[in-house]
Amino acid sequence: MKLIDHLPSFANNEIDIQIQDALENELLALLDEKNDLLDQFFIDTATWGLDDWEDLLKIKTNSKLDFDTRRSNIKAKMRGKGTTTIEVIKAISEAYTKTNVDVEVFSNLFSFTLSFITNNCSYNTILELDKKIEEIKPAHLEHKFERVLFDKSGLYTGAIASAGETVTIYPYTPKDITCFGEIIFASGNNKSAERVTLYPKQEVI
């Protein structure tokens, strides 16, 4: 409903309509500004407000990163406070990958592996996650990624078997040799040639 519709009927004239249309444009712009401002109070919807979030959490702003990666950095910093445990590493990793992350520890090798599906992870996201894990993990442990690419497309395979056999029955004395049939040669070079000789060359007496 337009602003003019809220006024008495006598205001429905050309001058008042133009005035109300101008006021309506300003009102819509103001509402957009209000909604945009509210978005900055939530990490998942913040854009230009990410600078303030990063400043609050002492994160160096990198404007070359996309919004999703910067949001993941902010969430990771908020979840990474306190003692670094498997649960903390898992929570931080899931903040970046936006999917379930399995953390497997190999105590005898002083390492742990993070397994996750990478379908929705950009290269920059994985790089930032690697930096964050390196920052919070115990210094004597090595970390590795096991990245899984989940593909729902079908896989089709085909195979063919070809066999041949030559049977010669002796004795035989052909009087007239007639050859018919189809010969197919498969070649990747259209300049190739093949010579076929059929024996016997002359009539057998």
Backbone bond lengths (Angstrom), bond angles and torsions (degrees), N, CA, C in turn:
res aa  C-N    CA-C-N  psi(-1)  N-CA   C-N-CA  omega(-1)  CA-C   N-CA-C  phi
1 M - - - 1.461 - - 1.530 109.30 -
2 K 1.324 116.30 136.07 1.453 122.26 -178.38 1.524 110.66 -86.30
3 L 1.351 116.27 160.48 1.466 120.72 -178.62 1.526 111.59 -61.19
4 I 1.308 116.75 -36.47 1.459 119.85 -177.95 1.523 111.47 -61.18
5 D 1.338 115.88 -26.12 1.471 120.18 -178.93 1.532 111.89 -71.00
6 H 1.332 117.34 -16.12 1.468 120.93 179.63 1.537 111.97 -90.19
7 L 1.311 117.48 -4.22 1.465 121.00 -178.20 1.526 110.82 -98.09
8 P 1.320 116.25 160.10 1.480 119.40 177.71 1.532 111.18 -59.82
9 S 1.295 116.81 161.78 1.461 122.19 -175.12 1.527 112.58 -63.74
10 F 1.349 116.63 -28.81 1.467 118.03 -179.00 1.531 111.97 -68.87
11 A 1.368 117.00 -15.72 1.467 120.19 178.96 1.524 111.41 -84.82
12 N 1.316 115.71 -2.19 1.460 119.41 -178.06 1.527 109.99 -82.95
13 N 1.336 115.11 69.04 1.458 121.06 177.69 1.529 107.71 -131.27
14 E 1.300 115.55 170.49 1.462 121.13 -171.62 1.523 112.51 -60.12
15 I 1.336 117.15 -42.00 1.475 120.63 -177.55 1.527 110.84 -67.71
16 D 1.359 117.09 -49.54 1.464 120.42 -178.92 1.536 111.55 -64.65
17 I 1.310 117.03 -35.05 1.471 120.01 179.11 1.525 110.57 -63.23
18 Q 1.336 116.84 -43.07 1.456 120.19 179.03 1.528 111.30 -65.01
19 I 1.347 116.17 -39.66 1.469 120.32 178.63 1.528 110.35 -63.23
20 Q 1.325 116.62 -46.61 1.464 120.69 -178.08 1.531 111.46 -67.51
21 D 1.326 117.38 -34.67 1.473 119.74 176.83 1.523 110.88 -63.99
22 A 1.341 115.79 -40.27 1.464 119.57 178.55 1.527 110.95 -65.73
23 L 1.359 116.25 -42.43 1.462 120.19 178.17 1.529 111.01 -65.52
24 E 1.331 116.17 -35.72 1.468 120.39 -179.66 1.531 111.39 -65.45
25 N 1.319 117.01 -39.58 1.468 120.43 177.61 1.524 110.87 -62.38
26 E 1.333 116.44 -41.38 1.465 120.09 178.50 1.530 110.77 -66.26
27 L 1.338 116.24 -39.44 1.459 120.47 179.63 1.524 111.28 -64.14
28 L 1.328 116.81 -43.36 1.464 120.59 179.38 1.529 110.85 -64.37
29 A 1.333 116.54 -39.19 1.466 120.24 177.43 1.521 110.43 -64.62
30 L 1.332 116.94 -39.36 1.462 121.12 178.52 1.531 111.69 -65.27
31 L 1.333 116.12 -40.09 1.469 120.31 178.01 1.535 110.89 -65.07
32 D 1.324 116.32 -39.25 1.475 119.70 177.48 1.525 110.46 -63.34
33 E 1.332 116.27 -41.60 1.463 120.18 178.64 1.527 110.78 -63.52
34 K 1.334 115.93 -39.74 1.461 119.67 179.62 1.530 110.74 -64.30
35 N 1.325 116.32 -45.86 1.469 120.42 -179.95 1.521 111.40 -64.48
36 D 1.332 115.58 -38.59 1.467 119.56 178.51 1.522 111.02 -65.27
37 L 1.334 116.38 -38.55 1.461 120.68 178.01 1.527 110.86 -64.75
38 L 1.328 117.36 -42.59 1.455 120.62 178.80 1.526 111.43 -63.40
39 D 1.317 117.32 -34.13 1.465 120.70 179.11 1.524 111.92 -61.32
40 Q 1.313 117.35 -29.74 1.467 121.01 -176.84 1.537 112.54 -72.14
41 F 1.332 117.05 -14.05 1.470 120.37 179.47 1.525 112.03 -84.32
42 F 1.336 116.91 -3.94 1.464 121.15 -179.85 1.528 108.50 -126.22
43 I 1.330 115.89 129.99 1.464 120.76 -173.43 1.521 112.01 -58.95
44 D 1.321 117.16 -41.04 1.467 120.72 -174.66 1.522 113.13 -68.37
45 T 1.320 117.94 -18.53 1.471 120.49 -178.97 1.524 112.86 -117.03
46 A 1.317 116.93 -5.70 1.465 120.16 -178.02 1.520 111.40 -68.03
47 T 1.321 116.74 146.15 1.470 122.76 176.06 1.529 108.27 -127.20
48 W 1.331 116.00 -85.82 1.465 117.88 177.87 1.515 112.46 -67.81
49 G 1.329 117.21 -19.93 1.464 120.90 178.23 1.517 113.71 -75.61
50 L 1.350 117.81 -7.55 1.468 120.24 178.56 1.525 111.30 -63.06
51 D 1.327 116.53 -27.82 1.477 119.97 176.58 1.530 110.73 -59.28
52 D 1.328 116.13 -41.82 1.471 119.89 -179.49 1.525 111.23 -70.48
53 W 1.331 117.07 -38.88 1.464 120.07 176.81 1.532 110.38 -61.06
54 E 1.329 116.20 -45.07 1.465 120.46 -179.26 1.518 110.98 -66.19
55 D 1.308 117.21 -38.68 1.461 120.56 178.00 1.529 110.90 -65.31
56 L 1.327 116.27 -39.25 1.457 121.32 179.26 1.528 111.70 -63.75
57 L 1.343 116.66 -37.05 1.469 121.47 -176.14 1.521 112.76 -98.23
58 K 1.334 116.99 9.13 1.465 122.38 178.33 1.529 111.42 60.39
59 I 1.327 115.89 42.65 1.462 121.54 176.71 1.521 107.77 -103.58
60 K 1.327 116.47 132.00 1.465 120.32 179.13 1.526 109.33 -69.51
61 T 1.305 116.04 124.46 1.470 120.90 -178.22 1.523 110.64 -73.60
62 N 1.330 114.19 128.47 1.466 120.94 176.71 1.524 107.31 -124.34
63 S 1.325 116.32 98.64 1.464 121.42 -175.31 1.519 112.84 -69.55
64 K 1.332 117.48 -10.38 1.460 120.36 178.77 1.536 111.64 -77.19
65 L 1.332 116.70 -18.81 1.453 120.44 179.26 1.521 109.73 -79.37
66 D 1.326 116.17 150.19 1.463 119.73 177.17 1.524 109.92 -75.38
67 F 1.323 116.81 166.41 1.463 121.55 -176.04 1.526 112.08 -60.42
68 D 1.326 117.72 -41.47 1.467 120.59 -177.92 1.517 111.65 -61.49
69 T 1.329 116.82 -42.06 1.462 120.19 179.73 1.525 110.93 -67.15
70 R 1.329 117.57 -40.59 1.465 120.14 178.50 1.530 110.55 -65.70
71 R 1.328 116.90 -38.69 1.475 119.58 176.15 1.524 110.89 -62.10
72 S 1.344 116.02 -40.06 1.468 120.17 178.85 1.520 110.91 -63.55
73 N 1.334 117.23 -38.98 1.470 120.78 177.13 1.531 111.30 -61.29
74 I 1.326 115.70 -40.82 1.470 120.54 -179.47 1.527 110.33 -67.00
75 K 1.329 116.85 -45.81 1.470 120.06 179.38 1.526 111.11 -63.29
76 A 1.330 115.60 -40.15 1.462 119.51 179.94 1.518 111.18 -63.36
77 K 1.329 116.42 -40.21 1.468 119.98 179.73 1.529 110.31 -65.88
78 M 1.309 117.31 -37.08 1.461 120.37 -179.93 1.529 111.65 -71.63
79 R 1.333 116.57 -34.33 1.465 120.40 -179.61 1.523 112.88 -84.26
80 G 1.333 116.58 -15.09 1.451 119.83 -172.84 1.514 115.17 -90.43
81 K 1.301 118.34 9.83 1.461 120.08 -179.88 1.523 109.92 -78.69
82 G 1.327 115.75 144.11 1.457 120.44 178.75 1.521 111.17 96.89
83 T 1.349 115.90 -165.94 1.459 122.30 -178.06 1.527 110.58 -69.12
84 T 1.325 114.88 136.85 1.464 119.71 179.18 1.519 109.40 -80.30
85 T 1.313 116.00 113.69 1.463 122.44 178.03 1.527 108.50 -122.06
86 I 1.332 115.51 175.65 1.468 119.63 176.86 1.518 109.91 -60.51
87 E 1.327 116.18 -39.04 1.466 120.32 -179.84 1.534 111.23 -63.92
88 V 1.329 116.27 -39.76 1.464 120.27 179.17 1.526 110.16 -66.06
89 I 1.330 116.89 -45.66 1.464 120.92 178.98 1.524 110.43 -61.40
90 K 1.315 116.24 -41.18 1.469 120.70 178.57 1.530 110.96 -63.22
91 A 1.322 116.81 -45.07 1.468 121.22 -178.96 1.522 111.15 -63.91
92 I 1.328 116.73 -42.63 1.463 120.68 179.67 1.530 110.55 -65.75
93 S 1.323 116.47 -43.10 1.468 120.63 -179.44 1.522 111.16 -63.01
94 E 1.319 116.27 -39.34 1.468 119.80 -179.93 1.520 111.79 -71.04
95 A 1.339 116.58 -25.26 1.469 119.63 175.29 1.526 110.53 -66.02
96 Y 1.323 116.46 -32.60 1.461 120.52 178.75 1.524 112.01 -82.93
97 T 1.331 116.60 -49.02 1.464 120.31 -171.80 1.522 113.45 -81.54
98 K 1.350 117.25 -19.16 1.466 121.79 -177.94 1.527 111.83 58.10
99 T 1.316 115.76 32.77 1.460 121.70 176.77 1.524 108.35 -152.48
100 N 1.319 117.06 170.54 1.467 120.94 -179.55 1.529 110.42 -67.84
101 V 1.324 116.07 135.84 1.461 122.01 179.61 1.523 109.40 -121.62
102 D 1.317 116.12 126.99 1.469 121.45 176.07 1.525 108.79 -98.15
103 V 1.325 115.44 130.49 1.463 121.25 179.54 1.526 108.32 -112.01
104 E 1.324 116.13 117.49 1.464 121.48 179.72 1.524 108.89 -114.34
105 V 1.330 115.46 126.12 1.463 121.64 -176.44 1.524 110.15 -100.92
106 F 1.333 116.33 133.68 1.461 122.68 175.80 1.532 107.28 -116.22
107 S 1.325 115.19 90.75 1.469 120.38 -173.37 1.520 111.95 -62.71
108 N 1.345 116.78 -38.91 1.469 119.60 -177.64 1.525 112.44 -68.94
109 L 1.340 116.61 -21.81 1.462 121.01 179.08 1.523 112.28 -102.58
110 F 1.341 116.45 0.85 1.464 121.92 -178.39 1.535 111.01 52.48
111 S 1.311 115.28 50.86 1.466 119.91 -178.33 1.527 110.05 -152.70
112 F 1.318 115.65 165.52 1.461 121.29 173.05 1.529 108.74 -144.10
113 T 1.319 115.65 151.92 1.459 122.31 -175.79 1.518 110.21 -120.52
114 L 1.322 115.74 135.13 1.453 121.50 176.62 1.528 108.55 -106.56
115 S 1.321 116.34 121.32 1.468 121.67 -179.28 1.525 109.05 -110.57
116 F 1.321 116.99 130.95 1.465 120.60 -179.66 1.526 109.77 -161.03
117 I 1.325 115.77 159.92 1.461 122.58 177.80 1.530 108.34 -83.19
118 T 1.324 116.12 130.62 1.467 120.62 -173.31 1.529 113.53 -101.81
119 N 1.318 117.79 11.33 1.470 119.59 -176.67 1.526 112.74 -55.86
120 N 1.344 117.28 -38.17 1.463 121.35 -176.02 1.522 112.61 -105.62
121 C 1.332 116.78 18.22 1.464 120.53 -178.15 1.525 110.09 -110.11
122 S 1.302 116.18 126.47 1.460 119.49 175.49 1.530 109.30 -82.02
123 Y 1.318 114.99 166.20 1.459 120.22 179.69 1.528 110.46 -61.97
124 N 1.336 116.96 -41.87 1.457 120.49 179.53 1.526 112.22 -63.25
125 T 1.343 115.60 -35.57 1.466 119.39 179.01 1.521 110.72 -62.45
126 I 1.320 116.86 -44.18 1.467 121.04 -179.61 1.529 110.38 -66.12
127 L 1.334 116.79 -37.81 1.465 119.47 177.24 1.530 111.35 -62.97
128 E 1.336 115.99 -42.54 1.463 119.57 179.57 1.525 111.10 -66.96
129 L 1.331 116.33 -38.30 1.466 119.95 176.85 1.520 110.46 -62.84
130 D 1.320 116.84 -41.91 1.463 120.96 178.81 1.528 110.76 -59.83
131 K 1.346 116.39 -43.08 1.463 120.06 178.63 1.529 111.28 -63.59
132 K 1.323 115.88 -41.20 1.456 119.92 -177.51 1.522 111.36 -67.47
133 I 1.326 117.23 -42.82 1.466 120.30 178.75 1.524 109.61 -63.01
134 E 1.318 116.15 -41.52 1.464 120.32 179.11 1.530 110.91 -62.18
135 E 1.312 116.19 -31.34 1.464 121.36 -178.10 1.526 112.48 -74.39
136 I 1.334 117.55 -38.21 1.465 120.14 -171.56 1.527 114.27 -101.22
137 K 1.321 118.56 -17.53 1.470 120.07 -174.91 1.527 110.91 -74.28
138 P 1.340 117.44 157.93 1.466 120.19 173.10 1.525 110.40 -60.19
139 A 1.318 116.55 140.91 1.463 120.82 -171.26 1.526 113.31 -63.24
140 H 1.339 117.57 -27.17 1.465 119.31 -175.22 1.530 112.87 -85.75
141 L 1.320 117.58 -2.48 1.467 120.62 -178.39 1.529 110.85 -102.63
142 E 1.324 114.41 140.90 1.461 121.08 174.41 1.525 108.97 -100.26
143 H 1.312 117.05 142.41 1.461 119.35 178.48 1.527 110.46 -117.99
144 K 1.330 115.10 147.80 1.460 121.97 179.65 1.527 109.01 -134.79
145 F 1.320 115.02 157.06 1.465 121.44 176.90 1.523 109.83 -110.63
146 E 1.310 114.99 135.93 1.461 120.57 170.28 1.527 105.92 -116.10
147 R 1.313 115.47 99.41 1.465 120.89 -174.03 1.526 110.44 -94.35
148 V 1.314 115.02 128.59 1.458 121.74 -177.37 1.526 109.19 -111.92
149 L 1.312 116.78 126.92 1.459 121.93 176.09 1.520 108.11 -103.87
150 F 1.326 116.36 115.51 1.460 122.24 -176.10 1.525 109.08 -94.74
151 D 1.324 116.12 119.22 1.463 121.79 -176.74 1.525 109.34 -123.22
152 K 1.348 115.87 122.08 1.464 120.72 -179.49 1.526 113.36 -92.03
153 S 1.307 117.79 -4.24 1.456 119.47 -177.58 1.526 110.63 -69.93
154 G 1.333 115.34 153.49 1.453 120.40 -177.42 1.516 112.55 -76.73
155 L 1.311 115.94 152.72 1.457 122.62 177.25 1.521 107.74 -118.24
156 Y 1.326 115.86 121.22 1.457 120.62 -177.09 1.525 109.44 -116.43
157 T 1.319 116.23 133.96 1.456 121.40 177.61 1.522 109.04 -128.08
158 G 1.300 115.85 154.58 1.469 120.49 178.69 1.513 110.86 -143.36
159 A 1.315 116.22 154.67 1.453 120.88 -179.94 1.519 108.83 -148.54
160 I 1.314 116.00 152.42 1.458 120.91 177.92 1.519 108.57 -140.96
161 A 1.300 116.32 141.75 1.465 122.16 177.39 1.516 108.60 -116.69
162 S 1.303 116.05 135.72 1.462 121.00 -179.51 1.521 109.41 -127.85
163 A 1.301 116.59 133.21 1.463 120.73 -179.58 1.520 109.40 -140.13
164 G 1.306 117.17 153.44 1.469 121.54 179.07 1.516 110.63 -143.88
165 E 1.311 115.65 161.07 1.461 120.16 -178.22 1.518 108.92 -150.13
166 T 1.315 115.82 137.92 1.462 122.22 176.33 1.527 109.17 -113.75
167 V 1.337 116.86 126.80 1.468 122.49 -179.88 1.527 109.00 -120.22
168 T 1.309 116.85 122.89 1.470 122.17 176.94 1.532 108.87 -118.24
169 I 1.314 116.51 126.95 1.468 121.83 -178.55 1.518 108.67 -109.99
170 Y 1.299 115.44 122.41 1.477 121.50 179.67 1.532 110.08 -108.28
171 P 1.361 119.93 153.15 1.471 124.75 -11.43 1.510 110.76 -81.12
172 Y 1.313 116.08 155.92 1.451 119.30 174.20 1.529 108.34 -145.85
173 T 1.318 114.83 146.18 1.467 120.90 -178.81 1.515 108.94 -132.32
174 P 1.303 116.51 80.11 1.461 118.44 -178.83 1.518 111.47 -68.24
175 K 1.317 117.35 133.42 1.454 123.18 176.29 1.536 110.88 -90.31
176 D 1.310 114.96 -32.24 1.467 118.74 -177.94 1.531 107.76 -140.94
177 I 1.298 116.25 122.04 1.465 120.28 -178.34 1.524 108.56 -101.18
178 T 1.318 115.81 118.95 1.462 121.55 177.30 1.518 108.59 -118.37
179 C 1.300 116.15 129.45 1.476 120.80 -179.27 1.528 108.46 -118.89
180 F 1.306 116.35 130.20 1.467 120.51 176.69 1.534 109.13 -146.32
181 G 1.286 115.82 159.98 1.462 120.59 -179.94 1.527 110.73 139.68
182 E 1.300 116.09 -173.43 1.467 122.70 -178.28 1.509 109.44 -119.35
183 I 1.308 115.45 127.47 1.463 120.93 178.34 1.524 108.11 -113.47
184 I 1.312 116.43 124.40 1.468 121.67 -178.97 1.519 108.56 -118.38
185 F 1.320 116.02 125.01 1.460 120.77 177.53 1.524 108.28 -114.33
186 A 1.315 116.58 126.14 1.460 121.71 177.07 1.519 109.21 -98.18
187 S 1.309 116.83 125.86 1.456 120.12 -178.21 1.512 109.41 -150.32
188 G 1.303 115.15 146.48 1.458 119.91 176.88 1.519 112.57 -88.90
189 N 1.337 116.91 -4.39 1.462 120.96 -178.51 1.522 107.98 -121.84
190 N 1.317 116.95 116.48 1.458 119.98 -175.65 1.527 112.58 -75.94
191 K 1.324 118.14 1.00 1.448 121.47 178.15 1.525 112.05 -100.13
192 S 1.297 117.55 1.38 1.456 120.19 -177.97 1.523 110.18 -77.39
193 A 1.319 116.54 159.93 1.461 122.34 179.60 1.521 109.09 -146.08
194 E 1.306 115.99 157.30 1.466 120.41 -179.63 1.523 108.42 -141.39
195 R 1.309 116.49 137.27 1.460 121.63 178.72 1.524 109.11 -106.88
196 V 1.322 115.75 128.88 1.468 121.84 -179.85 1.520 108.68 -115.23
197 T 1.320 116.55 124.64 1.471 121.86 177.74 1.520 108.71 -114.76
198 L 1.318 116.86 128.77 1.461 122.81 -179.96 1.524 109.36 -104.04
199 Y 1.302 116.02 128.03 1.472 121.32 179.74 1.530 109.26 -107.22
200 P 1.356 118.41 152.65 1.482 126.76 1.29 1.502 112.35 -78.83
201 K 1.379 116.63 154.62 1.443 122.05 -178.91 1.523 111.87 -73.01
202 Q 1.309 118.59 -32.71 1.456 121.87 -178.58 1.510 110.76 -130.40
203 E 1.298 114.58 165.27 1.475 120.57 -175.11 1.523 109.71 -64.15
204 V 1.301 114.98 135.39 1.464 120.04 178.25 1.530 109.18 -84.86
205 I 1.327 118.00 127.02 1.487 121.89 -179.37 1.540 108.81 -87.58
